[in-house]
Amino acid sequence: MMKKGALHGTLWAVSALSAAIGCAARPPQPVQAPAPASLPAPLAEPARPTAPAAAWPARSESLLAKADDRLLLRAFGQAGLASFEYVIASDVLELLYDAELELVWFSDMGGRLWVNDLRALAASSPAGAPANVLIASDLPEHQKLSVWVGDRYVEGVGQLGEGSVELAFRWEDDARFETDAGERLGHIEGSAWLKRERSRPARSVPAWQQPDEAGPHIELPAGIAQCDNPELCGAARPFGTGGWQLVITKTDETSGDFSHYGCLLHDPARRTFARPPETRTWAPTADTDLDTCGPYRFNQTNDAFLVGDHVCRIGSECVALEGSAIGWLEPGAVVGRE
């Protein structure tokens, strides 16, 4: 879904990472928000399993998910969703995954901001995983997190409705949260970690492939196109490794705070369509539901993907995660639109 015209508040935080690699994104418009009421102390430290596994699952099969207020590490391989489950943190409110720097930032119900270093996690074992790092405290209420790393903007999942607040952190020499009026908010706790990791190297990850008016299009059969915006109908991007495409076939830009999009999968070789996220049933035509354009987050080999609260393998059924999917530790392409 795409936000349409609604205003939302944004809290800015300042800090820089000159060596980080990424693309700039349009910054949110900041407004001041009130500090939160006093809340019980959270459980942001990892909740260790009673009998932790001896080793982590393969990184190529490892994924992040959020179930209720827990940030989890799960595994999905050729045999399906594994029973492995490691709790990275509890009492998690909002979060974002920076795949380039391999960091997970999250806030808790006590108004604190934490970070988990996935590189340090990989170098440890489930029984001796490093603690999450406290970055800031006394933060105001918010509904979304974002982080500026130099001129690269990384945002958490989801869209904001009118009146919602985005808490944005800038990683520069002088780390701080501030309003548009320059008023500082919160208290920085993790100065030593922020200074040490300022030159943290970024890895290359595939760019988001979003079907749009300017990109490739296919010709749709009669009766499939149902778009308020005809320029979007037929917009297509590659989906997986089998030559398939994710195609916009339906849009609704006239109701509510958000624009809604419906997509089908297209097999150009057979000229057939399927309704995502399932990829087993194909036909010359298919009906489209709204909010089926993902985004679809593929693994490194592009044969499995995350969407909503499911993990799916190309050509097989999807499996419920009992929580929302965040991303793969070794990510592949991201295809679709919010």
N, C-alpha and C positions, 0 to 999 in steps of 0.2 A: 504494500500500500504506500501511497505517496501523500504527504501532508499538503493540504490546500489552504493557504492563506491564514491559518491559525497562528496566533502569537503565542510565544512561550518565553519564560524567563530563563536566563542563562547566567551562571556564576562563573567568573573567570579565575583561573589559577595560572601563575606564571612560572616557567622553568624551561631550558633549551637543551637540545641534544644535537650538536652541530654535525655529528657524523651520521645521524639517522638518515635513511633514504626513504622517500615516500612522495606522495602527491598531495598538494594542498587541496583543501576543501573549503567550501563557503562557511565561514564561522557563524555561529548562532548570535542573535542579538541579545546582549546581556541586560538584565534587570536585577534589582536587589530583591532578596528573599529573606524572610525572617529566620532566626536561629531556631533549632528544634527544641522541644521540651525535653526535660531530663528523662532518660530511658534507662532500663536495666543494662548492666554491662553485658556485651555480646560474647559469643564464643567464636572469635575469629581465628583462633589457633586451630591447626588441624585436629580433627577428632579421629584419633587413631583406631583402626579396626582392632577387635579383640585378638584376632590371630592374623596379622598382616601377611600378605604374600611375600615370598622370598625375593621376587624381582618384579620390575614393572613389565607390563605387556609391551610388545613391539611398538615402537613409536609410530610406525606406519598404520597401526590399527587403533591407536589411542585417540580418544576424543574427550572434549569437555562438555559437561551438561550441568544444568541447574535444576534440582528437584526440590520444590518448596523453597526453603531458605538455605539449601546446601549446595556448594560448588563441588562437583564430582569429576573424577577421572574414570572413564569407562573404556571398554575395548570392544571392537567389532571387526572380526576377521572372516576368513572363508567359512568358518563353522557357524557364523552368526554372532549374536550379541553374547559376549562372555559374561560369566557370573562375577568377574572382577569388578569391584567398586571401591574406590578410594576417596575419602572425604577430604578435600583440600581445605575447606573452611565451612563453618556453620554460621547461621545468623546473617547470611548474605542478603543485602537489599538490592542494589543495582551493580552491574558489572560490565566490563568490556574486555575483549581479547585482542591484544596487539600481536598479530601473527608475525610481523616483521621482526619485532624485538623479543618475541616469545615471553611476553609478560601478560598476566591477568590482573587487572585492577578491579577492586570491588569495595563497595561501601557496606557498612553494617547498620543495624538498627540503633546503635549508640552514637551515630554521627561521626564515624571514623572512616578513613580511607586507608586501604591496605593494598599491597602488591605481592603476587606470587611469581617467583622466578622459575619458569619452566625448564630453563637450562640447568639450574642448580638442582631442581627436582630430578631431572634425568640422570644426573651424576651421583645421585644417592640411591637409597633403597626404600621400599615402603615402610620398613621398620625404623629408618633413620632419616626421614625426609626433613629438609630444612623448614624452619618456621616461616610463616608469612611475615612481611615487613610492614610495620605501622608507618604510614606516610604522614597522616594528618588527623587531627581530632577537632571537636567542637564545630562540626560542619552543619550547615542548615539543611532543612528538608529538601529533597529533590526526587525526581522521577526518572532521571537518566544521567549517565556518566559520559564524559568525553575527555580526551587528553590531547593536548598539543605537544608534539615532539618536534621542536624547531618549527618549520612551516607545514608540517604534516599533521593533519587532523584525524584522529581516530575516535569513532563514536561507538557507543554501546548499541545493543539491538533495540528495535522498536521505534515507533513514532510518538511524537508528543502532541497531545491535544491542547486546546486553548487553556491557559492558566497553569500549565505544567512547567516545571523548573528543570533545566539541564545544568548540572554541576560540571564545569569545564576546568581542567587543570593544565597549566602551561609549565612545561619542564624546562626551566632556564636557570641561570646562575642564582637568581633571587627567587626561590620558590615561594609562591603565595597564591591565595585565593582572594579575589577582589571583585567588587561590583563595578558597574559602568561608571560610577562616581569616584572610583579609586579607593573605596573603603576596603580595608583588609578583613578577611573572614577566616575563621578557624585558626588552628595552631599547627605549624609544621613540626612533625616529630621525627621524620626520616631524613634529615639533612645529610647525614653521613652517607647513607645509601644512595641518595640522589646525586651527590657529588661524585661518588665512586663510579656510578653507572652512567654518567653523562656521555662518555665516549663508547657506550655499548654498541657493538657492530650490529647492523641490521642485515637480515637475510632477504633474499628476493622471493617474493610470493606472486602467484599469478594475479593479474588485474581482474577486477569485477567485470563480467561480460553482461551488459544490460541491454535487452532489446529496446530500441528507441526509434524515433522518426528518421534519424539520419543514417542508421545502420542498415544491414542487409534485410531484405524482405523476400517473402515467397508469395505466390499467388494462391489464395485460398479458394476452395470449392464453394459453390453457391450454397448459401444457408448457414455457413460456419461463422462468417464475420458478423460480430455484434458490437461495434465500437462507437461510442460517442465521438471519439477522435479517430476519423478514418485513416489518418496518417500513421497511426500506431498498429492498425490491423495488418497482420502479416509480418511484423517485425520479428526477426529470428536471430538466434545465437546457437552455436554448437552446444550439444548436450551429451556429455560422456564421450566414449571412444568408438561408438558404433556407427558414426555418421548421422546420428539423429540431431534434430533441432528443437529448441524450445521456442514456440511461436505464440505471440499475443493474438488472441482471437476475440477477446471481449474486453470492453472498458466501461466503467461507470464513473464519470467525472462530475455528476450533477447532484449528488446527495451526500450529506454528512461532511465531516471535517477532512476526509481523505479521499483521494482517487483510488479506485479499486480496479484490479486487472485480472483477467482470466487467461490462462495459457493452455495449449495442447502440445504434446510431443508429436513431431512429424518425422516420418521415415521417408526421405526422398526416393530411395531405391524402390520401395513398394508403394509409394504414394498413399500411405495410410497414417492414421492418427491414433494416439492413445491419450488417456486422461492422467496427468501426473498427480501424485508421485508414482503410482503403479505403472510398470512398464511391460506387462505381460499380455495385455489384451489390445489388439489393434483392429481398426476398421477404416473404410474409406471416408467416413465422416464420424464426428463425435460431438456431443454437447459439451459446453464449457461452463464450469463454475467460476465465480469470482474468487479472488484471493488464492489463486493456484499458480502464481508466477514465482513462487519461492520467496527469498532467494534459496537456491539449491547449492549447498556447500560440499564440493567433491573432495574425496581423499586424493592422495598424491598420484595414485594410479588411475584416477577418474573412473573407477568401476563401482564406487559406492558413494552415497551422498547423505547429508543431513538436511532435514527440512522440518520446521516446526518442532514437534515433540517426537519425531521419528528418525530412524536411520534405515536406509534402503540400499539394496544392492541391485544394480542393473539386471533386469530380467527376473527378479525375485520379488517376494512380498516385502513390505516394509514392517519394521519392528518398533513397537512403542518403547520409548526411553523412560517413561514415567517422570518426565520433566522436559524442559526445553533444551534443544541442542544448541551448542555455542560454536564449536569449531573443532577441526582436527589438529593434532599436534604437528602433523606433516601435511599441510593443506595443499589441495589442488585448486582447480578453477572454482569460482563463484559465479553462478549463472542465474539471471532472473531480476525481478524488481520487488521492492517492498511495497 
